[in-house]
Amino acid sequence: MLIVWNIFALKIFLDKGIESGIENWGCCASLFGFLIPLAFSLIVFIKLKKVK
């Protein structure tokens, strides 16, 4: 589920975020919409790797 979320958020950022411009709030919102689940995915991956 997290992988799908990350891919969808990256697609939105690349399609709509960059073309709206850095000064537009849509770019920042779509970037954070990608970075937050990415950071969460990395934390979960590291925790699962330590358990094994």
N, CA, C and O atoms as a Tinker XYZ file with bonds, in Angstrom:
   208  protein
     1  N      0.827000   -1.197000    0.000000    73     2
     2  CA     0.000000    0.000000    0.000000    64     1     3
     3  C      0.872000    1.262000    0.000000    63     2     4     5
     4  O      0.581000    2.230000   -0.702000    81     3
     5  N      1.943000    1.233000    0.798000    73     3     6
     6  CA     2.828000    2.401000    0.842000    64     5     7
     7  C      3.533000    2.628000   -0.492000    63     6     8     9
     8  O      3.771000    3.768000   -0.890000    81     7
     9  N      3.862000    1.544000   -1.174000    73     7    10
    10  CA     4.528000    1.680000   -2.473000    64     9    11
    11  C      3.591000    2.350000   -3.477000    63    10    12    13
    12  O      4.007000    3.231000   -4.229000    81    11
    13  N      2.338000    1.933000   -3.483000    73    11    14
    14  CA     1.353000    2.545000   -4.384000    64    13    15
    15  C      1.174000    4.020000   -4.043000    63    14    16    17
    16  O      1.092000    4.863000   -4.936000    81    15
    17  N      1.113000    4.329000   -2.752000    73    15    18
    18  CA     0.960000    5.714000   -2.315000    64    17    19
    19  C      2.151000    6.555000   -2.781000    63    18    20    21
    20  O      1.972000    7.667000   -3.276000    81    19
    21  N      3.367000    6.021000   -2.622000    73    19    22
    22  CA     4.562000    6.752000   -3.040000    64    21    23
    23  C      4.573000    6.992000   -4.544000    63    22    24    25
    24  O      4.899000    8.090000   -4.995000    81    23
    25  N      4.219000    5.980000   -5.316000    73    23    26
    26  CA     4.214000    6.126000   -6.773000    64    25    27
    27  C      3.168000    7.157000   -7.204000    63    26    28    29
    28  O      3.438000    7.999000   -8.059000    81    27
    29  N      1.978000    7.087000   -6.610000    73    27    30
    30  CA     0.919000    8.040000   -6.944000    64    29    31
    31  C      1.319000    9.464000   -6.559000    63    30    32    33
    32  O      1.089000   10.401000   -7.324000    81    31
    33  N      1.914000    9.630000   -5.385000    73    31    34
    34  CA     2.333000   10.964000   -4.938000    64    33    35
    35  C      3.446000   11.516000   -5.824000    63    34    36    37
    36  O      3.462000   12.709000   -6.124000    81    35
    37  N      4.375000   10.658000   -6.246000    73    35    38
    38  CA     5.447000   11.103000   -7.140000    64    37    39
    39  C      4.880000   11.504000   -8.497000    63    38    40    41
    40  O      5.324000   12.489000   -9.087000    81    39
    41  N      3.907000   10.753000   -8.996000    73    39    42
    42  CA     3.282000   11.082000  -10.274000    64    41    43
    43  C      2.588000   12.445000  -10.198000    63    42    44    45
    44  O      2.699000   13.252000  -11.121000    81    43
    45  N      1.882000   12.694000   -9.114000    73    43    46
    46  CA     1.213000   13.994000   -8.952000    64    45    47
    47  C      2.246000   15.113000   -8.888000    63    46    48    49
    48  O      2.060000   16.169000   -9.493000    81    47
    49  N      3.345000   14.882000   -8.146000    73    47    50
    50  CA     4.373000   15.923000   -8.037000    64    49    51
    51  C      5.004000   16.213000   -9.393000    63    50    52    53
    52  O      5.196000   17.375000   -9.752000    81    51
    53  N      5.327000   15.169000  -10.143000    73    51    54
    54  CA     5.985000   15.381000  -11.429000    64    53    55
    55  C      5.036000   15.976000  -12.466000    63    54    56    57
    56  O      5.460000   16.769000  -13.307000    81    55
    57  N      3.761000   15.602000  -12.417000    73    55    58
    58  CA     2.805000   16.115000  -13.404000    64    57    59
    59  C      2.331000   17.525000  -13.081000    63    58    60    61
    60  O      2.411000   18.414000  -13.929000    81    59
    61  N      1.845000   17.736000  -11.878000    73    59    62
    62  CA     1.185000   18.998000  -11.545000    64    61    63
    63  C      2.021000   19.907000  -10.667000    63    62    64    65
    64  O      1.882000   21.128000  -10.734000    81    63
    65  N      2.885000   19.335000   -9.848000    73    63    66
    66  CA     3.646000   20.152000   -8.910000    64    65    67
    67  C      4.704000   21.000000   -9.576000    63    66    68    69
    68  O      4.808000   22.196000   -9.305000    81    67
    69  N      5.489000   20.394000  -10.442000    73    67    70
    70  CA     6.589000   21.125000  -11.067000    64    69    71
    71  C      6.063000   22.144000  -12.070000    63    70    72    73
    72  O      6.591000   23.253000  -12.160000    81    71
    73  N      5.031000   21.781000  -12.823000    73    71    74
    74  CA     4.529000   22.720000  -13.835000    64    73    75
    75  C      3.818000   23.917000  -13.216000    63    74    76    77
    76  O      3.690000   24.960000  -13.858000    81    75
    77  N      3.350000   23.775000  -11.961000    73    75    78
    78  CA     2.685000   24.914000  -11.320000    64    77    79
    79  C      3.687000   25.940000  -10.805000    63    78    80    81
    80  O      3.309000   27.066000  -10.483000    81    79
    81  N      4.950000   25.565000  -10.724000    73    79    82
    82  CA     5.987000   26.511000  -10.320000    64    81    83
    83  C      6.351000   26.387000   -8.859000    63    82    84    85
    84  O      5.526000   26.020000   -8.023000    81    83
    85  N      7.600000   26.700000   -8.563000    73    83    86
    86  CA     8.113000   26.572000   -7.199000    64    85    87
    87  C      7.407000   27.541000   -6.260000    63    86    88    89
    88  O      7.174000   27.208000   -5.098000    81    87
    89  N      7.063000   28.732000   -6.738000    73    87    90
    90  CA     6.438000   29.723000   -5.865000    64    89    91
    91  C      4.977000   29.392000   -5.562000    63    90    92    93
    92  O      4.384000   29.979000   -4.656000    81    91
    93  N      4.407000   28.477000   -6.296000    73    91    94
    94  CA     3.010000   28.094000   -6.076000    64    93    95
    95  C      2.932000   27.077000   -4.942000    63    94    96    97
    96  O      3.819000   26.235000   -4.802000    81    95
    97  N      1.880000   27.149000   -4.135000    73    95    98
    98  CA     1.741000   26.238000   -2.996000    64    97    99
    99  C      1.490000   24.808000   -3.457000    63    98   100   101
   100  O      1.765000   23.871000   -2.708000    81    99
   101  N      0.976000   24.616000   -4.667000    73    99   102
   102  CA     0.700000   23.266000   -5.167000    64   101   103
   103  C      1.964000   22.443000   -5.322000    63   102   104   105
   104  O      1.950000   21.229000   -5.118000    81   103
   105  N      3.054000   23.098000   -5.681000    73   103   106
   106  CA     4.332000   22.397000   -5.811000    64   105   107
   107  C      4.806000   21.914000   -4.454000    63   106   108   109
   108  O      5.221000   20.764000   -4.312000    81   107
   109  N      4.749000   22.779000   -3.461000    73   107   110
   110  CA     5.188000   22.401000   -2.111000    64   109   111
   111  C      4.286000   21.334000   -1.518000    63   110   112   113
   112  O      4.769000   20.402000   -0.876000    81   111
   113  N      2.986000   21.459000   -1.725000    73   111   114
   114  CA     2.048000   20.477000   -1.175000    64   113   115
   115  C      2.259000   19.112000   -1.806000    63   114   116   117
   116  O      2.243000   18.099000   -1.108000    81   115
   117  N      2.456000   19.072000   -3.114000    73   115   118
   118  CA     2.660000   17.784000   -3.767000    64   117   119
   119  C      4.022000   17.198000   -3.408000    63   118   120   121
   120  O      4.168000   15.978000   -3.331000    81   119
   121  N      5.020000   18.056000   -3.187000    73   119   122
   122  CA     6.328000   17.558000   -2.770000    64   121   123
   123  C      6.260000   16.941000   -1.380000    63   122   124   125
   124  O      6.793000   15.853000   -1.163000    81   123
   125  N      5.612000   17.621000   -0.436000    73   123   126
   126  CA     5.464000   17.055000    0.906000    64   125   127
   127  C      4.561000   15.827000    0.893000    63   126   128   129
   128  O      4.748000   14.911000    1.694000    81   127
   129  N      3.586000   15.804000   -0.009000    73   127   130
   130  CA     2.745000   14.629000   -0.162000    64   129   131
   131  C      3.527000   13.426000   -0.635000    63   130   132   133
   132  O      3.107000   12.290000   -0.416000    81   131
   133  N      4.663000   13.655000   -1.284000    73   131   134
   134  CA     5.547000   12.563000   -1.691000    64   133   135
   135  C      6.570000   12.240000   -0.607000    63   134   136   137
   136  O      6.841000   11.067000   -0.349000    81   135
   137  N      7.139000   13.255000    0.028000    73   135   138
   138  CA     8.223000   13.026000    0.985000    64   137   139
   139  C      7.756000   12.393000    2.292000    63   138   140   141
   140  O      8.482000   11.590000    2.877000    81   139
   141  N      6.565000   12.738000    2.757000    73   139   142
   142  CA     6.073000   12.177000    4.018000    64   141   143
   143  C      5.866000   10.667000    3.923000    63   142   144   145
   144  O      6.372000    9.944000    4.782000    81   143
   145  N      5.143000   10.149000    2.913000    73   143   146
   146  CA     5.025000    8.687000    2.839000    64   145   147
   147  C      6.348000    8.004000    2.513000    63   146   148   149
   148  O      6.565000    6.861000    2.915000    81   147
   149  N      7.239000    8.688000    1.788000    73   147   150
   150  CA     8.544000    8.104000    1.503000    64   149   151
   151  C      9.346000    7.940000    2.788000    63   150   152   153
   152  O      9.961000    6.896000    3.002000    81   151
   153  N      9.345000    8.950000    3.636000    73   151   154
   154  CA    10.051000    8.857000    4.918000    64   153   155
   155  C      9.437000    7.770000    5.794000    63   154   156   157
   156  O     10.161000    7.014000    6.441000    81   155
   157  N      8.115000    7.686000    5.820000    73   155   158
   158  CA     7.438000    6.651000    6.599000    64   157   159
   159  C      7.795000    5.264000    6.076000    63   158   160   161
   160  O      8.013000    4.341000    6.860000    81   159
   161  N      7.856000    5.115000    4.756000    73   159   162
   162  CA     8.228000    3.825000    4.162000    64   161   163
   163  C      9.649000    3.432000    4.545000    63   162   164   165
   164  O      9.914000    2.270000    4.851000    81   163
   165  N     10.556000    4.393000    4.529000    73   163   166
   166  CA    11.944000    4.102000    4.896000    64   165   167
   167  C     12.060000    3.710000    6.363000    63   166   168   169
   168  O     12.818000    2.801000    6.701000    81   167
   169  N     11.325000    4.380000    7.229000    73   167   170
   170  CA    11.346000    4.036000    8.656000    64   169   171
   171  C     10.820000    2.627000    8.868000    63   170   172   173
   172  O     11.411000    1.848000    9.615000    81   171
   173  N      9.712000    2.294000    8.215000    73   171   174
   174  CA     9.146000    0.946000    8.343000    64   173   175
   175  C     10.121000   -0.092000    7.807000    63   174   176   177
   176  O     10.300000   -1.143000    8.423000    81   175
   177  N     10.754000    0.185000    6.672000    73   175   178
   178  CA    11.709000   -0.750000    6.082000    64   177   179
   179  C     12.901000   -0.980000    7.009000    63   178   180   181
   180  O     13.344000   -2.116000    7.176000    81   179
   181  N     13.419000    0.080000    7.606000    73   179   182
   182  CA    14.564000   -0.052000    8.516000    64   181   183
   183  C     14.172000   -0.831000    9.762000    63   182   184   185
   184  O     14.933000   -1.678000   10.229000    81   183
   185  N     12.991000   -0.551000   10.305000    73   183   186
   186  CA    12.527000   -1.285000   11.497000    64   185   187
   187  C     12.341000   -2.763000   11.189000    63   186   188   189
   188  O     12.716000   -3.612000   11.999000    81   187
   189  N     11.769000   -3.087000   10.035000    73   187   190
   190  CA    11.568000   -4.489000    9.667000    64   189   191
   191  C     12.896000   -5.193000    9.415000    63   190   192   193
   192  O     13.039000   -6.381000    9.707000    81   191
   193  N     13.854000   -4.468000    8.878000    73   191   194
   194  CA    15.164000   -5.053000    8.612000    64   193   195
   195  C     15.891000   -5.373000    9.921000    63   194   196   197
   196  O     16.606000   -6.372000    9.999000    81   195
   197  N     15.716000   -4.534000   10.953000    73   195   198
   198  CA    16.358000   -4.772000   12.245000    64   197   199
   199  C     15.726000   -5.944000   12.976000    63   198   200   201
   200  O     16.403000   -6.624000   13.748000    81   199
   201  N     14.442000   -6.193000   12.748000    73   199   202
   202  CA    13.742000   -7.284000   13.430000    64   201   203
   203  C     14.257000   -8.631000   12.950000    63   202   204   205
   204  O     14.370000   -9.567000   13.742000    81   203
   205  N     14.570000   -8.744000   11.670000    73   203   206
   206  CA    15.013000  -10.024000   11.112000    64   205   207
   207  C     16.398000  -10.346000   11.480000    63   206   208
   208  O     16.914000  -11.391000   11.086000    81   207
